[in-house]
Amino acid sequence: MVMEQQRERHGPPWRRWAEGAGRGPGLRSVLLVAVLAQAGSAWAAQAQSGRMPLDVWARILLLLGPALLVVRHRYPVAVVYGVSAVTLVYLGAGYPYGPVFISLAVACFAAVISGHRGAAWGAVALLWTGRLLIGHWLYRWLPPPGDGPAPWTQELGVTAWVLAMLAVFELVRVRREQWSRERSERAAAARRRADEERLRIARELHDVLAHSISVINVQAGVGLALLDTDPEQARTALTTIKAASKEALGEVRQVLDTLRAPGAAPRAPAPGLDRLPELLEQAEAAGLTVTAATEGRPRTLPPGADLAAFRILQEALTNVVRHSGSRTARIRLAWRPDGLELRVDDDGPATGDPAGGSGNGLAGMRERAAALGGTIEAGPRPDGGFRVIARLPPTAAPLQEEP
């Protein structure tokens, strides 16, 4: 993980080296090129006695190419053409062949890295064309005296060197584009994971707080209404408020713990259908009369599907408390071979607040079901009231038989 973060921050090694112009590593690379050009050309002069000897002007030309490399990342196009022109002047002056081409290779490499691929190709083409003119036409008027046309075997060697440089440039370009694409994909994946986690936490907080606060609101109204006439009933309402708020605080703390320690195991198991009796008790404490029925043989759901089923039922009952004038609700769990169907009905009528699909509660239920490949149907019943039907298929949440 640390190496991946460092790579994200600094990029691949070749990119860090290429972008080092004007700093320590970049200056060291320029000095290295200058030393190689001077020493290698001196050795080449001894082996190529037919060429012009290295004089002061030759030394200046051998230094001018590396000197231009100092600003190769600030002015990549100008530098690559400048180094190509300096190299061409060196060859036209009849000086020995040698590592003078290293400066051009580094300049072309920097141009490709900075996105100026055409400039690199143009500079190489300029040098290659100039070399052909010098070796087969202009040699009559250029030093060394008495020089003849360049042998074609030598031209083949120069052409091979040019093609090798172009191949390296293309490989660098492809690798650079691939690295940039991978970086963009990693950043997009990280943003997507962050958005999904934020949405999951928002759903959890909404479901926990909406249900608990609805219970607290109803019981607070009961307590205020009966505080003087029926103190015992008011005490019961306050006890329910205390229990609901304690449970809400515990679940909110569990959600917040996942934010403080990402990837850590939760301190308490996530709620599931095994807590359905507790959910019914809370709904009854909020003033609802809830009946639950089961069809088929109950099975053990995976944790994600179990949590989604519990939250869907919880949100459906919360909507009954908040938006329905009915004080009764019916839950049916249908265990079928093609999955689990959850149905919650109330007899209405609506209290005036919209109970359609535009609210966060129904949107959250749909998101939970969709994450498992399921569906949610919610809307008014033909005979009055409201109905929510959730279907969780086994394709996304395989059901396992209890031992």
C-alpha positions as CSV (number, residue, x, y, z in Angstrom):
1,M,0.0,0.0,0.0
2,V,2.8,2.4,0.9
3,M,4.6,1.7,-2.4
4,E,1.4,2.2,-4.4
5,Q,0.9,5.6,-2.7
6,Q,4.4,6.6,-3.5
7,R,4.0,5.6,-7.1
8,E,0.8,7.7,-7.2
9,R,2.6,10.7,-5.8
10,H,5.8,10.5,-7.8
11,G,5.0,8.5,-10.9
12,P,7.2,5.8,-12.5
13,P,11.0,6.1,-12.2
14,W,11.6,7.1,-15.8
15,R,9.1,10.0,-15.3
16,R,10.8,11.2,-12.2
17,W,14.2,11.1,-13.9
18,A,12.9,12.9,-17.0
19,E,11.2,15.6,-14.9
20,G,14.4,16.3,-12.9
21,A,15.5,19.2,-15.1
22,G,16.8,22.1,-13.0
23,R,17.1,20.0,-9.9
24,G,19.8,17.7,-8.6
25,P,19.1,14.5,-10.6
26,G,18.5,16.5,-13.8
27,L,21.7,18.4,-13.5
28,R,23.7,15.2,-12.8
29,S,22.3,13.6,-15.9
30,V,23.3,16.7,-18.0
31,L,26.9,16.5,-16.5
32,L,27.0,12.8,-17.3
33,V,26.0,13.4,-20.9
34,A,28.6,16.2,-21.2
35,V,31.4,14.0,-19.8
36,L,30.4,11.1,-22.1
37,A,30.3,13.3,-25.2
38,Q,33.8,14.8,-24.4
39,A,35.5,11.6,-23.5
40,G,33.8,9.4,-26.1
41,S,34.5,11.9,-28.9
42,A,38.2,12.1,-27.9
43,W,38.4,8.3,-28.1
44,A,36.6,8.4,-31.5
45,A,39.0,11.0,-32.8
46,Q,41.9,8.6,-32.3
47,A,40.1,5.8,-34.1
48,Q,38.9,8.0,-37.0
49,S,42.1,9.6,-38.3
50,G,40.4,10.7,-41.5
51,R,38.1,13.1,-39.7
52,M,38.9,16.6,-38.5
53,P,40.7,16.7,-35.1
54,L,38.9,17.9,-32.1
55,D,39.6,21.6,-31.6
56,V,38.2,24.3,-29.4
57,W,35.1,24.7,-31.7
58,A,34.4,21.0,-31.5
59,R,34.7,21.1,-27.7
60,I,32.2,24.0,-27.6
61,L,29.7,22.1,-29.8
62,L,30.1,19.1,-27.6
63,L,29.3,21.2,-24.6
64,L,26.5,23.2,-26.2
65,G,24.2,20.2,-26.7
66,P,24.3,19.1,-23.0
67,A,24.0,22.8,-22.0
68,L,20.7,23.1,-23.9
69,L,19.4,20.0,-22.0
70,V,19.3,22.0,-18.8
71,V,16.0,23.7,-19.9
72,R,14.7,20.7,-21.9
73,H,11.5,20.5,-19.8
74,R,10.7,24.2,-19.9
75,Y,11.2,24.5,-23.7
76,P,11.1,21.0,-25.0
77,V,10.4,21.8,-28.7
78,A,13.1,24.5,-28.9
79,V,15.7,22.4,-27.1
80,V,15.1,19.3,-29.3
81,Y,15.5,21.2,-32.5
82,G,18.4,23.2,-31.1
83,V,20.3,20.0,-30.1
84,S,19.5,18.5,-33.5
85,A,20.9,21.6,-35.2
86,V,24.1,21.6,-33.0
87,T,24.6,17.9,-33.8
88,L,24.2,18.6,-37.5
89,V,26.7,21.5,-37.4
90,Y,29.2,19.1,-35.6
91,L,28.8,16.5,-38.3
92,G,29.0,19.1,-41.1
93,A,32.3,20.4,-39.7
94,G,33.8,17.0,-40.3
95,Y,34.5,16.1,-36.7
96,P,34.6,12.4,-35.7
97,Y,31.5,10.4,-35.1
98,G,30.9,9.4,-31.5
99,P,28.6,10.0,-28.6
100,V,27.5,13.4,-29.8
101,F,24.1,11.8,-30.5
102,I,23.5,11.2,-26.8
103,S,22.4,14.8,-26.3
104,L,19.8,14.4,-29.1
105,A,18.5,11.2,-27.6
106,V,18.0,12.8,-24.2
107,A,16.3,15.8,-25.8
108,C,13.9,13.7,-27.9
109,F,13.1,11.6,-24.8
110,A,12.2,14.7,-22.8
111,A,10.1,16.0,-25.7
112,V,8.1,12.7,-25.9
113,I,7.6,12.8,-22.1
114,S,6.2,16.3,-22.2
115,G,3.8,15.4,-25.0
116,H,5.7,16.8,-28.0
117,R,5.9,13.6,-30.0
118,G,5.9,15.4,-33.3
119,A,8.8,17.6,-32.3
120,A,10.9,14.5,-31.4
121,W,10.1,12.9,-34.8
122,G,10.9,16.2,-36.6
123,A,14.2,16.7,-34.9
124,V,15.3,13.1,-35.7
125,A,14.1,13.5,-39.3
126,L,16.1,16.8,-39.6
127,L,19.3,15.2,-38.4
128,W,18.8,12.1,-40.6
129,T,18.1,14.2,-43.8
130,G,21.0,16.6,-43.1
131,R,23.3,13.6,-42.6
132,L,22.3,12.2,-46.0
133,L,22.9,15.6,-47.7
134,I,26.3,15.9,-46.0
135,G,27.4,12.4,-46.8
136,H,26.4,12.3,-50.4
137,W,26.3,15.9,-51.8
138,L,27.7,18.6,-49.5
139,Y,30.9,16.6,-48.6
140,R,32.5,18.3,-51.7
141,W,32.5,21.7,-50.0
142,L,32.8,20.6,-46.4
143,P,35.7,19.4,-44.3
144,P,37.7,17.3,-44.1
145,P,39.5,18.0,-47.5
146,G,39.4,15.3,-50.0
147,D,36.6,13.5,-48.3
148,G,34.5,11.2,-50.5
149,P,30.8,10.1,-50.3
150,A,29.8,8.1,-47.2
151,P,29.6,4.4,-47.7
152,W,26.1,3.0,-47.7
153,T,26.9,0.6,-45.0
154,Q,27.5,3.5,-42.7
155,E,24.2,5.1,-43.8
156,L,22.5,1.8,-42.9
157,G,24.1,2.0,-39.5
158,V,22.9,5.6,-39.0
159,T,19.4,4.6,-40.2
160,A,19.2,1.7,-37.8
161,W,20.2,4.0,-35.0
162,V,17.5,6.5,-36.0
163,L,14.9,3.7,-36.2
164,A,16.0,2.3,-32.8
165,M,15.6,5.8,-31.3
166,L,12.1,6.1,-32.8
167,A,11.1,2.7,-31.5
168,V,12.3,3.7,-28.0
169,F,10.3,6.9,-28.2
170,E,7.1,5.0,-29.2
171,L,7.6,2.6,-26.3
172,V,8.0,5.5,-23.9
173,R,4.9,7.2,-25.3
174,V,2.8,4.0,-25.1
175,R,4.0,3.3,-21.5
176,R,3.3,6.9,-20.5
177,E,-0.2,6.8,-21.9
178,Q,-0.8,3.4,-20.2
179,W,0.5,4.7,-16.9
180,S,-1.7,7.9,-17.1
181,R,-4.8,5.7,-18.0
182,E,-4.1,3.4,-15.1
183,R,-3.7,6.3,-12.7
184,S,-7.0,7.8,-14.0
185,E,-8.7,4.4,-13.5
186,R,-7.4,4.0,-10.0
187,A,-8.5,7.5,-9.1
188,A,-12.0,6.9,-10.6
189,A,-12.2,3.5,-8.7
190,A,-11.2,5.2,-5.4
191,R,-13.8,7.9,-5.9
192,R,-16.4,5.3,-6.7
193,R,-15.6,3.3,-3.6
194,A,-15.7,6.5,-1.5
195,D,-19.1,7.4,-3.0
196,E,-20.5,3.9,-2.4
197,E,-19.2,3.9,1.2
198,R,-20.7,7.4,1.8
199,L,-24.0,6.3,0.4
200,R,-24.0,3.1,2.5
201,I,-23.3,5.1,5.7
202,A,-26.0,7.7,4.7
203,R,-28.5,4.9,4.3
204,E,-27.6,3.3,7.6
205,L,-27.9,6.6,9.5
206,H,-31.1,7.5,7.8
207,D,-32.7,4.1,8.6
208,V,-31.5,4.1,12.2
209,L,-32.4,7.8,13.0
210,A,-35.7,7.9,11.1
211,H,-37.1,4.9,12.8
212,S,-35.9,5.7,16.3
213,I,-36.9,9.4,16.1
214,S,-40.3,8.4,14.8
215,V,-40.8,6.2,17.9
216,I,-39.4,8.9,20.2
217,N,-41.7,11.6,18.6
218,V,-44.8,9.4,19.0
219,Q,-44.0,8.5,22.6
220,A,-43.1,12.1,23.5
221,G,-46.6,13.1,22.3
222,V,-48.2,10.4,24.4
223,G,-46.1,11.3,27.4
224,L,-47.1,15.0,27.2
225,A,-50.7,14.2,26.7
226,L,-50.9,11.9,29.7
227,L,-48.4,13.5,32.0
228,D,-51.2,15.0,34.3
229,T,-54.0,12.5,33.8
230,D,-52.1,9.2,33.7
231,P,-48.6,9.4,35.1
232,E,-48.0,5.7,34.8
233,Q,-48.7,5.7,31.1
234,A,-46.5,8.7,30.7
235,R,-43.8,6.9,32.6
236,T,-44.1,4.0,30.1
237,A,-43.8,6.4,27.2
238,L,-40.6,7.9,28.7
239,T,-39.2,4.4,29.3
240,T,-39.8,3.7,25.6
241,I,-38.1,6.9,24.6
242,K,-35.1,6.0,26.7
243,A,-34.8,2.5,25.2
244,A,-35.3,3.8,21.6
245,S,-32.7,6.6,22.1
246,K,-30.2,4.1,23.6
247,E,-30.6,1.7,20.8
248,A,-30.3,4.5,18.2
249,L,-27.1,5.8,19.9
250,G,-25.6,2.3,19.9
251,E,-26.3,1.8,16.2
252,V,-25.0,5.3,15.3
253,R,-21.9,4.6,17.3
254,Q,-21.4,1.4,15.4
255,V,-21.7,3.2,12.0
256,L,-19.3,5.9,13.2
257,D,-16.8,3.3,14.3
258,T,-16.4,2.1,10.7
259,L,-15.5,5.7,9.8
260,R,-12.8,6.0,12.5
261,A,-11.3,2.6,11.7
262,P,-11.9,1.6,8.1
263,G,-11.7,-2.1,7.5
264,A,-12.0,-2.9,11.2
265,A,-14.4,-5.5,12.3
266,P,-17.6,-4.1,13.8
267,R,-18.0,-4.4,17.6
268,A,-21.6,-5.8,17.3
269,P,-23.2,-7.9,14.6
270,A,-25.3,-6.1,12.0
271,P,-29.0,-6.4,12.6
272,G,-30.9,-9.0,10.6
273,L,-34.3,-10.8,10.4
274,D,-33.5,-12.5,13.7
275,R,-34.3,-9.1,15.3
276,L,-37.7,-8.9,13.7
277,P,-39.4,-9.4,17.1
278,E,-37.6,-6.4,18.5
279,L,-38.6,-4.4,15.5
280,L,-42.3,-5.3,16.1
281,E,-42.0,-4.3,19.7
282,Q,-40.6,-0.9,18.8
283,A,-43.4,-0.4,16.3
284,E,-46.0,-1.3,18.8
285,A,-44.4,1.1,21.3
286,A,-44.8,3.8,18.6
287,G,-48.6,3.0,18.6
288,L,-48.8,0.5,15.8
289,T,-50.4,-2.9,15.9
290,V,-48.2,-5.1,13.7
291,T,-48.9,-8.7,12.7
292,A,-46.2,-10.8,11.0
293,A,-46.8,-13.9,8.9
294,T,-44.3,-16.3,7.2
295,E,-44.7,-18.4,4.1
296,G,-42.4,-21.2,3.2
297,R,-39.4,-22.5,5.1
298,P,-37.2,-19.8,6.6
299,R,-33.5,-19.9,5.5
300,T,-30.3,-18.2,6.5
301,L,-29.4,-15.2,4.4
302,P,-25.9,-13.9,3.8
303,P,-25.1,-10.9,6.1
304,G,-25.6,-8.2,3.4
305,A,-29.0,-9.6,2.3
306,D,-30.0,-10.1,6.0
307,L,-29.2,-6.5,6.9
308,A,-31.0,-5.2,3.7
309,A,-34.2,-7.2,4.6
310,F,-34.2,-5.9,8.1
311,R,-33.6,-2.2,7.0
312,I,-36.4,-2.5,4.4
313,L,-38.9,-3.7,6.9
314,Q,-37.7,-1.1,9.4
315,E,-38.1,1.8,6.9
316,A,-41.5,0.5,5.7
317,L,-42.8,0.5,9.3
318,T,-41.3,3.9,9.9
319,N,-43.2,5.3,6.9
320,V,-46.4,3.8,8.3
321,V,-45.7,5.7,11.6
322,R,-44.9,9.0,9.9
323,H,-47.2,9.1,6.9
324,S,-50.2,6.8,7.6
325,G,-53.3,7.5,9.6
326,S,-53.7,3.8,10.2
327,R,-52.4,2.3,13.4
328,T,-52.2,-1.2,12.0
329,A,-49.6,-2.8,9.7
330,R,-49.1,-6.3,8.3
331,I,-45.8,-7.9,7.4
332,R,-45.5,-11.0,5.3
333,L,-42.2,-12.9,4.6
334,A,-42.5,-15.3,1.7
335,W,-39.6,-17.7,1.3
336,R,-39.7,-19.0,-2.2
337,P,-37.2,-20.9,-4.5
338,D,-36.6,-17.8,-6.5
339,G,-35.7,-15.7,-3.4
340,L,-37.4,-13.8,-0.6
341,E,-40.4,-11.5,-0.9
342,L,-41.1,-9.0,1.9
343,R,-44.5,-7.2,2.0
344,V,-45.7,-4.5,4.3
345,D,-49.3,-3.3,4.2
346,D,-51.2,-0.6,6.0
347,D,-54.8,0.5,5.7
348,G,-54.2,4.3,5.4
349,P,-55.3,6.9,4.9
350,A,-52.2,9.1,4.4
351,T,-51.7,11.9,6.9
352,G,-50.9,14.5,4.3
353,D,-47.1,14.1,3.8
354,P,-46.2,12.5,0.5
355,A,-45.5,8.8,0.7
356,G,-44.4,8.2,-2.9
357,G,-41.0,7.3,-4.2
358,S,-39.5,10.8,-3.9
359,G,-38.5,10.5,-0.3
360,N,-35.2,9.4,1.0
361,G,-36.7,6.4,2.8
362,L,-38.1,4.7,-0.3
363,A,-35.0,5.7,-2.3
364,G,-32.8,4.0,0.3
365,M,-34.9,0.9,0.1
366,R,-34.6,0.8,-3.7
367,E,-30.9,1.2,-3.5
368,R,-30.5,-1.6,-1.0
369,A,-32.6,-3.9,-3.1
370,A,-30.9,-2.9,-6.3
371,A,-27.4,-3.6,-4.8
372,L,-28.5,-7.2,-4.3
373,G,-30.2,-7.4,-7.7
374,G,-33.7,-7.1,-6.3
375,T,-36.6,-4.8,-6.8
376,I,-38.9,-2.6,-4.7
377,E,-42.5,-1.9,-5.5
378,A,-44.3,0.8,-3.5
379,G,-47.6,2.6,-3.9
380,P,-51.2,3.0,-2.9
381,R,-53.4,-0.1,-2.7
382,P,-56.6,-0.3,-4.7
383,D,-58.7,-0.6,-1.6
384,G,-56.9,2.1,0.3
385,G,-53.7,2.3,2.3
386,F,-50.1,1.7,1.1
387,R,-48.1,-1.4,0.2
388,V,-44.4,-2.0,-0.1
389,I,-43.1,-5.2,-1.8
390,A,-39.4,-6.1,-1.8
391,R,-38.0,-9.0,-3.8
392,L,-34.5,-10.2,-3.1
393,P,-33.4,-12.8,-5.6
394,P,-31.0,-15.7,-4.8
395,T,-28.8,-14.8,-7.7
396,A,-27.2,-11.9,-5.8
397,A,-27.8,-13.2,-2.3
398,P,-27.7,-17.1,-2.4
399,L,-29.8,-18.6,0.3
400,Q,-28.2,-21.3,2.5
401,E,-30.2,-24.0,4.2
402,E,-29.9,-24.0,8.0
403,P,-28.1,-27.1,9.3
